[in-house]
Amino acid sequence: MVSVIDPPSAAFLLSENRSMPMHVGGLQLFEKPEGAGPDYIREMYESMRDIDEVAPLFLKHPHRSVKTGAQLVWRPDEQFDIEHHVRHSALPAPGRYRELFELCSRLHSTRLAWERPLWESHVIEGLADGKVALYTKIHHALVDGISAMRLMQSVLTTDPDERGMLAPWARHSRPHLTWLTGHA
């Protein structure tokens, strides 16, 4: 379903240029659970890709054409490829935070393509301290700071024993986040 892009979101899209991308990024560090095996990070990455259904927010991309009267609209991605959006990276040795920040800087410096939904997430391993990083970038036309924080809060827990949390882009019941699912 095509929907008109609201004026603030359109402004973020139209003001973007090579020297001023309009996406926001976040870097999270996680300790692996006690007893995590050698394939833990690979399994985590695969579980983030192998979801039943993607939330509508993460499926739409901007579009304009003669048919839309040159007006910007959100259009669902008919060729959505989760592998383009969820990626797995490994840091070069020695795996310091310096290498992590250099990688995130490179990832953050590239603009998101309008032909696809405007987000990507990178599971990053190889830190010398054994932690795993998650770097995510999403266009400001899709989320603002408050909604991004609510989104992350909805998929994280303070209970270290709770497992099986869904990926932020997974569609599931979140009654307090109707903007994400498109349903009340």
PyMOL commands that set and color helices and strands:
alter all, ss='L'
color gray80, all
select helices_A, chain A and resi 7-15+40-49+56-58+66-68+82-85+97-109+145-155+178-181
alter helices_A, ss='H'
color red, helices_A
select strands_A, chain A and resi 3-4+23-30+60-63+73-76+86-90+119-125+132-139
alter strands_A, ss='S'
color yellow, strands_A
deselect
rebuild
show_as cartoon
